[in-house]
């Protein structure tokens, strides 16, 4: 089984692979193109998806789109691409899901840079985005602005629910055994109340303006310092190209320079970062014993 995405988050990919499936990333061809002025480098490559669907659609249980593209530099996904991917999946009778962890940030970029949405409120853009999905997953620690929590949501009249009508009841029974009743899902009352506030606050224009422009300003400072970063800046972080950062040094790929860098950054300066390269996404071959 294959689950294609514009860029699986690292733990999402690990869960897919732990269940014996292939997590396939179909990044936009513009993602690492420094000359491209595209504002939506988080889009899924539609040509690659079409080819995959033509050849292996019977092996694809769902198509999964991450907004924003967390692994791909926090780059946003256009509403045009969201609709195209949804239509393509549905054309083959395949459900379309969102990894919606940064749905509000993605809506901000749509409003800011996609023609036809500049005057639409963030809340309406969010609603339009979710109209195309049969379900979604979300970590509420991101655009839920809460300390804890996550969710799996299935559209009752969506394609997934129609194809798997037994799934919702089975999931509810499993949840009660493992986490608790669906009314709280293992979360405390405090966290649920924080989440209720967070989901409303996160779509406020003032909040998103301040947050995303702060990232943009930080990225501009790094560019001025001569550092190679993924541009334009995404919604939640600046992504530094560690291969170029260590270019000309004796460090090899297997030395995991990115991990060393994040450790030193925290130990010396108190700044927290993470590596999203070979250490996070590498694999181990059981036969050759090679990483």
C-alpha positions as CSV (number, residue, x, y, z in Angstrom):
1,X,0.0,0.0,0.0
2,X,1.2,3.5,-0.8
3,X,0.1,6.8,0.8
4,X,1.3,9.8,-1.3
5,X,1.7,13.3,0.1
6,X,3.2,16.6,-0.7
7,X,5.5,16.0,2.3
8,X,4.8,13.6,5.2
9,X,5.6,14.9,8.6
10,X,8.3,12.7,10.2
11,X,6.2,11.0,12.8
12,X,3.4,10.6,10.3
13,X,5.8,8.8,7.9
14,X,7.0,6.6,10.7
15,X,3.5,5.5,11.6
16,X,2.7,4.7,8.0
17,X,5.8,2.7,7.6
18,X,5.3,1.0,11.0
19,X,2.0,-0.3,9.5
20,X,3.8,-1.8,6.5
21,X,2.9,0.9,4.0
22,X,5.0,3.2,1.9
23,X,5.0,6.9,2.7
24,X,5.7,8.6,-0.7
25,X,6.6,12.3,-0.9
26,X,5.7,14.1,-4.1
27,X,7.3,17.5,-3.5
28,X,6.7,20.4,-5.7
29,X,9.4,20.7,-8.4
30,X,9.8,24.3,-7.3
31,X,10.5,23.5,-3.6
32,X,14.3,23.8,-3.7
33,X,14.5,26.1,-6.8
34,X,16.1,29.2,-5.5
35,X,15.3,31.1,-8.7
36,X,11.6,30.3,-8.4
37,X,9.4,33.1,-7.0
38,X,6.5,30.8,-6.3
39,X,4.7,31.5,-3.1
40,X,3.2,28.0,-3.0
41,X,6.2,25.7,-2.9
42,X,4.3,23.4,-0.6
43,X,2.1,22.2,-3.4
44,X,2.0,18.5,-4.4
45,X,3.4,17.7,-7.8
46,X,0.2,17.0,-9.7
47,X,2.1,15.4,-12.7
48,X,3.8,12.8,-10.4
49,X,0.5,12.1,-8.6
50,X,-1.4,11.6,-11.9
51,X,1.3,9.1,-13.0
52,X,1.1,7.3,-9.7
53,X,-2.7,7.1,-9.8
54,X,-2.6,5.8,-13.4
55,X,-0.2,3.1,-12.6
56,X,-0.9,2.1,-9.0
57,X,-4.3,3.5,-7.9
58,X,-5.4,0.1,-6.6
59,X,-2.6,0.3,-4.0
60,X,-3.5,3.7,-2.7
61,X,-6.0,3.8,0.2
62,X,-6.0,7.6,0.4
63,X,-4.1,10.7,-0.8
64,X,-2.8,12.9,2.1
65,X,-2.0,16.6,1.8
66,X,0.0,18.4,4.5
67,X,-0.9,22.1,5.1
68,X,1.4,23.8,5.5
69,X,4.1,21.5,4.1
70,X,5.9,21.1,7.4
71,X,8.7,18.8,6.0
72,X,9.0,21.1,3.0
73,X,10.0,24.2,4.8
74,X,6.6,25.1,6.2
75,X,5.7,26.2,2.6
76,X,2.0,26.8,2.0
77,X,-0.3,24.9,-0.4
78,X,-2.5,26.8,-2.7
79,X,-6.3,26.4,-2.7
80,X,-6.0,25.6,-6.4
81,X,-3.7,22.7,-5.6
82,X,-5.9,21.5,-2.8
83,X,-8.9,21.3,-5.2
84,X,-6.8,19.7,-7.9
85,X,-5.5,17.0,-5.7
86,X,-9.0,16.3,-4.2
87,X,-10.5,16.1,-7.7
88,X,-7.7,13.8,-8.9
89,X,-8.1,11.4,-6.0
90,X,-11.9,11.3,-6.2
91,X,-11.6,10.7,-9.9
92,X,-10.1,7.3,-9.0
93,X,-12.5,6.7,-6.2
94,X,-9.8,7.4,-3.6
95,X,-10.5,9.4,-0.4
96,X,-8.6,12.7,0.1
97,X,-7.3,13.6,3.6
98,X,-5.5,16.6,5.0
99,X,-2.8,16.8,7.6
100,X,-4.2,20.1,8.9
101,X,-1.8,20.9,11.7
102,X,-1.1,24.4,10.3
103,X,-4.4,25.1,8.6
104,X,-4.7,28.7,9.7
105,X,-1.2,29.7,8.6
106,X,-1.9,28.1,5.2
107,X,-5.1,30.1,4.9
108,X,-3.1,33.3,5.6
109,X,-0.8,32.6,2.7
110,X,-3.8,31.9,0.4
111,X,-5.4,35.2,1.4
112,X,-2.0,37.0,1.0
113,X,-0.8,35.5,-2.3
114,X,-3.6,33.6,-4.2
115,X,-5.6,35.6,-6.7
116,X,-9.3,35.8,-5.8
117,X,-9.0,35.4,-2.0
118,X,-7.4,38.7,-1.0
119,X,-10.7,40.0,0.4
120,X,-12.0,36.8,1.9
121,X,-11.8,36.4,5.7
122,X,-9.4,33.7,7.1
123,X,-12.4,31.8,8.6
124,X,-14.1,31.5,5.2
125,X,-10.9,30.4,3.5
126,X,-10.5,27.7,6.1
127,X,-14.0,26.5,5.6
128,X,-13.5,26.3,1.8
129,X,-10.3,24.3,2.2
130,X,-11.9,21.7,4.4
131,X,-14.8,21.3,1.9
132,X,-12.5,19.4,-0.4
133,X,-11.5,16.8,2.2
134,X,-13.1,13.5,3.3
135,X,-11.3,13.7,6.6
136,X,-8.3,15.2,8.3
137,X,-5.8,14.7,11.1
138,X,-4.4,17.5,13.3
139,X,-2.0,18.1,16.1
140,X,-3.7,20.7,18.3
141,X,-0.3,21.7,19.7
142,X,0.2,23.6,16.4
143,X,-2.7,25.6,15.1
144,X,-4.9,24.6,18.1
145,X,-2.5,26.7,20.3
146,X,-2.9,24.2,23.1
147,X,-0.4,22.3,25.2
148,X,-1.7,18.8,24.2
149,X,-4.1,17.0,22.0
150,X,-4.8,15.9,18.5
151,X,-7.7,14.6,16.4
152,X,-8.9,12.4,13.6
153,X,-12.0,13.7,11.8
154,X,-14.0,11.8,9.3
155,X,-16.7,13.6,7.1
156,X,-19.9,11.6,7.6
157,X,-21.0,12.0,4.0
158,X,-17.5,11.9,2.5
159,X,-15.9,9.2,0.3
160,X,-14.0,7.5,3.1
161,X,-17.0,7.0,5.3
162,X,-19.0,5.7,2.3
163,X,-16.2,3.2,1.4
164,X,-15.7,2.1,5.0
165,X,-19.1,2.5,6.8
166,X,-18.0,0.4,9.7
167,X,-14.9,2.4,10.5
168,X,-16.5,5.1,12.6
169,X,-18.0,2.7,15.1
170,X,-14.9,0.6,15.2
171,X,-12.8,3.7,15.8
172,X,-15.1,4.8,18.6
173,X,-14.9,1.5,20.4
174,X,-11.1,1.4,20.0
175,X,-10.9,4.9,21.4
176,X,-12.9,4.1,24.5
177,X,-10.7,1.1,25.2
178,X,-7.4,3.0,24.7
179,X,-8.0,6.7,25.5
180,X,-11.4,7.4,26.8
181,X,-14.9,8.5,25.7
182,X,-15.2,10.5,22.5
183,X,-16.4,13.5,24.5
184,X,-12.9,14.0,25.9
185,X,-10.5,11.6,24.1
186,X,-8.1,11.3,27.0
187,X,-7.7,15.1,27.4
188,X,-8.3,17.0,30.6
189,X,-11.0,19.6,30.8
190,X,-8.4,22.3,31.0
191,X,-6.8,21.3,27.7
192,X,-10.2,21.0,26.0
193,X,-11.1,24.6,27.1
194,X,-7.7,25.9,26.0
195,X,-8.3,24.2,22.6
196,X,-11.7,25.8,22.2
197,X,-10.2,29.2,22.7
198,X,-7.1,28.4,20.6
199,X,-9.0,27.2,17.5
200,X,-10.9,30.5,17.4
201,X,-7.9,32.8,18.2
202,X,-5.6,31.1,15.6
203,X,-7.7,32.5,12.7
204,X,-7.4,36.1,13.8
205,X,-5.7,38.2,11.1
206,X,-3.7,40.2,13.7
207,X,-2.2,37.0,15.3
208,X,-1.3,35.5,11.9
209,X,0.2,38.7,10.6
210,X,2.5,39.1,13.6
211,X,3.5,35.4,13.7
212,X,4.3,34.9,10.0
213,X,5.9,38.3,9.5
214,X,8.2,37.6,12.5
215,X,9.4,34.5,10.6
216,X,9.8,36.5,7.4
217,X,11.9,39.1,9.2
218,X,14.1,36.4,10.8
219,X,14.7,34.8,7.4
220,X,15.7,38.1,5.9
221,X,18.2,38.6,8.6
222,X,19.7,35.2,7.9
223,X,19.9,35.9,4.2
224,X,21.7,39.2,4.9
225,X,24.2,37.2,7.0
226,X,24.9,35.0,4.0
227,X,23.2,31.9,5.1
228,X,21.5,29.6,2.6
229,X,17.8,29.2,3.6
230,X,14.7,27.9,1.9
231,X,12.9,30.9,0.4
232,X,10.4,32.5,0.6
233,X,10.0,32.0,4.3
234,X,7.3,29.6,5.4
235,X,4.8,30.0,8.1
236,X,6.4,28.6,11.3
237,X,10.2,28.3,10.9
238,X,13.2,29.1,8.8
239,X,14.9,26.1,7.1
240,X,18.6,26.3,6.9
241,X,20.4,24.2,4.2
242,X,22.9,22.3,6.3
243,X,24.7,20.7,3.4
244,X,25.6,24.2,2.1
245,X,26.3,25.4,5.7
246,X,29.0,22.7,6.1
247,X,30.2,22.9,2.5
248,X,34.0,22.7,2.4
249,X,34.4,21.0,5.8
250,X,35.4,17.4,6.5
251,X,31.9,16.5,7.7
252,X,30.4,13.5,5.9
253,X,26.7,12.7,5.4
254,X,26.9,10.0,8.1
255,X,28.3,12.5,10.7
256,X,24.8,14.1,10.9
257,X,26.1,17.7,11.0
258,X,22.5,19.0,11.3
259,X,22.0,17.2,14.6
260,X,25.3,18.4,16.0
261,X,24.3,21.9,15.0
262,X,21.0,21.8,16.8
263,X,22.6,20.4,19.9
264,X,25.3,23.1,20.0
265,X,22.7,25.8,19.3
266,X,20.7,24.7,22.3
267,X,23.7,24.1,24.6
268,X,25.6,27.3,23.9
269,X,22.8,29.8,23.0
270,X,19.6,28.3,24.4
271,X,17.9,28.3,21.0
272,X,15.8,25.2,20.2
273,X,15.8,23.8,16.6
274,X,15.4,20.5,15.0
275,X,17.0,18.5,12.1
276,X,14.8,17.4,9.3
277,X,17.3,15.5,7.1
278,X,19.0,12.2,7.0
279,X,18.7,11.6,10.8
280,X,14.9,12.3,10.8
281,X,14.1,10.6,7.5
282,X,16.9,8.1,7.0
283,X,16.3,4.4,6.7
284,X,18.1,1.2,7.7
285,X,18.5,-1.7,5.3
286,X,18.2,-4.9,7.2
287,X,19.9,-6.9,4.5
288,X,23.0,-4.7,3.8
289,X,23.1,-3.3,7.3
290,X,23.5,0.1,5.8
291,X,21.9,3.4,6.9
